[in-house]
């Protein structure tokens, strides 16, 4: 009964839906797991099918009727200018403009594709694909976006081994793959190196909720909030973990505190729902 509502709450506060489809065994053994330019993209034989797929998706999306006519016309104009650009500098300008338009439309996979075509910063490109991966509802698309994320963020880690932000995002693409323990191990490595890392603790807490390890989730979120008390999302999931761990009075108190200080309507709706359940 609770899992669909947990998923709804995740969507409401912009978290990653994909984690909640993981098998419960993934985190049960978490403690044991510790023992660039346009031409390059277009010429790569490994990326041709992905490029064709992305192009087909973008064109299908463009004519789906979900995009206002004036915006579709703007996209078509920019895309034609991009394809007909006489030099790389102009191609980059038009690709960057297309990325901005698609981002405004919340078409994050299309935005990531044009960021890839317009930028040379591996982390920027990897982060764009990671964001698209995080919100991909289609499993096949999510897997494809995860591969693209790894392609660029692995390059970042190869040159910057201490870049924990890139490592955490890379880890989360593995958590939803057929090798989830690799992702769990990477997250635990980050926490070992940086015990108060907000992003790593948060993701480990979410995964503990997914696997039903509410005591472990409480431990993660309490540690996170000890260093980052302003993290309302962590407060929400701590309250949810307390509720599912039988500590209903503490959960009610925390949900009430969130209700009194948050202005996020969707989060408040989820909080109100849980408070009603705790009555």
N, C-alpha and C positions, 0 to 999 in steps of 0.2 A: 504493500500500500504506500509506503514512504518513498520508494525509489522513484516513481514517476514525478512526485512532487519535488524531490531533490533535483531531478533533471530540470524541471521547470524553473526552479530557483537559480540553477546555474545559468540557464539562458538569460534570465532576468538581469543578472549582474555580470553578464559578459564573460563567462568562464567557458571552459572547454567541455562540450557535451560528450565527446568521444570516450572519455575515461569511464563513463558509467556503463559501457558495454563490455568492460573487461571481465574476465573470469575472476571469481573471488580468490582463487589460489595465487593470483599475481603478487599480492602484498603480504600474504600469510607468511612467506618465507623471506621477507625483505632483509632480515638480519643476517640470513645465510648468504646473501648475495654479495657480501663485502669481501669472502675469502679472496669578357666580359665584354665585351662590346657587342654590338649588333651582329657583326660578321661572324664572330665566334659562335653565337647562338644559332644563326641561320645555317652555318656550315657543318655543325656537329651532327654526325650520323646518328648518335645516340639520342639526340633531342628532336629529330625530325618528326617522329610519330607523335610525341608529346606536343610539339609546336602545332602540328596539324590538328590534333584533338582540341587544343586550346583555341585555335582559330575558329574551328567549327562551332565550338561551344559559344564563343563570343558572338559570332554572326547569328547563331540561333537565338541567343539571348537578346541580341539587338533587335530582332524582328518579332520578338515574342509578344509585343504589345504592352509589356510591363514598364517600358521606358517611355517617358513623354516624347511626343513627336519631335519637338524642338531639340531635345537632348540627343535623340537618335540621329537627327540631321547633323548635329555638331560632331558626334562620334564618327559618322561616315565621312564627313569633311576632313577631320583630323587623321582618320585612318588612310584615306586616299592621299593626303599630303605626306603621311609617313611613308607609304609604299612608293610614292613618286619622288621622294626627296633626292636631291642631286648630290648631297654629300652627307657624311656621317653626323656632322654637327646639327644639321637640320633634322635628320632622322631622330636624333636624341631629343631634340626640343619637342617634336610632335609626339614621340613615345611618352615623354614625361607628361605632356598635357593629357594624353589618353589615360595614363595611370591616375591622374588627379580626378578626371571625370568619372572613371569607373569606381574609384574609392568613394567619391561623393554618393554614388549610387549603391554603395555597399556591395559591389561586385568585386570581392576581394581577390578572387583567383585571377580575374582579368586584369585587375590593377597590378597584381604581383608580376604577371607576365610582362606588362609594359615597363614596370620598374626594372625587371631583368634586362630588358632591351635598352633602357636609357641610363643605367647606372653601372659603375664598376666596383662599388663597395660591396664586398661579399656579405658583410653582416647586414647591411641595409636590405639587400635582396633576400637573404635568408630569413630575416625577420618578416618581410612582406609575405613570403610563402608560408611561414609559420602561422601568421595571423589568418591567412586564408585556410590553412589546414585546420586550425582550431575551430573554425565555424562551418566547416564542410559537413553537411548532413548526409551526403551520399558517401558510402564506404569506399567505393572505387575511386572517387575523386579525392577523398581524404588520403588514401594510400599514395596516389600520384603526387599530391602536394607535399606529403611527408618526404617522399624521395627527393623532391626539389629542395626542400628545406635542408635535408641532410647534405645534399651536394654542396651548398654554399656555406652552411655553418660548420661543416667539417673542415673546410678550407680556413675558416676563421680560427678554429681550435688548433689546426696544424701550425699556424703562425703565432697564435696567442693562446698557449695552453692554459693560462690562468683566467681566461675570459669565462667566468662562471655563468653569465647571462646566456651566452651562446651554448654552453654545455647543458644548461637546464632545458632550454628549448629543444636541443638535439635529443636529450634524454626523453622528453615527452613524446617525441615522434616514435621512439622505440617502444614506449610503454603500450602504445596501441597497435604494435606490430606483432609478428609471430615470434618475436624475441623480447618480450616485455621485461624480463629480468635484467637485460642489458641497460634498459632505461632506469630501472629502480637502482641498480648499482651506481650508475652515474649520478643520480640525485643524492644518494648516500655519500658518495665521494665528495660532493660539494659541501654537504653538511659537516663532514669530517674536517674539511679544510676551513670552512667558514660556518661555525655552529649556529650563528644567528642569521643566516642568509634567508631573507624574507620569502623570496620566490620559491626556493627549494623546500622550505618548511611548509609553505602553503600547499604546494603540489603533493608533498608526501601526506599531508593531512587529508586532502581530498581523496587520495588513493586509499588511505586507511578507512575513510567513510565508505567508499565503494566496496571494500572487502569486508565490511562489518566489524572492523577493529576500532571500536569507538573509544576505548581507553587510550589506544595509541594516537588516535586523531586528537583527543583532548590534550594529550601531552604535546603534540606538535603545535597546535593552535595556541595553547597557553604560553609556550616558549616564544612563539612568534610575537604574540601580543605583549610579552614582557619587554620586547625591544621596539615594537612598532604598534603602540596602543591605538593609533589612528586608523588601523586597518579594519574597517567595518565589515568587509567580506569575511575576514578571519573570525570576527566576533559572531557573525551569523552562523558560520559552520561550527564554531565552538558550541554555541547554544544548541544547534541541531545534534551535535555529538553527545552533549550532556543529556538531552532529551531521550535519545536512543539508548543511552547507557543507564537509564533509570533515575537520573538526577534531575527530576522534573522541576523542583523548586528553583534550583540554580539556573536551569534553562529558561524558566519563565522570567526570572529576574533579568537575565541577560537580553532576552527578546524584548522585554519592556524598555530597557535602556536603549536598545537600537531604535525602537519605535519612537522614542522621545528625542532622538538626535539626528535621525536620517531624514532626508528629503526625497529619497529615491522611491517613487510611487510603486514600482514593481517589487522592489525589495520589501517595502512596507506591507504590500499585499500578502507576500509570502509570510512575513512575520506575523501579521494578523491571523492568518490561517492557522499557524502553529499555536499561537496564543489561545485561539478558540478551542483547539484540540486539547490544550493543557488545562482548560477550565474544569 
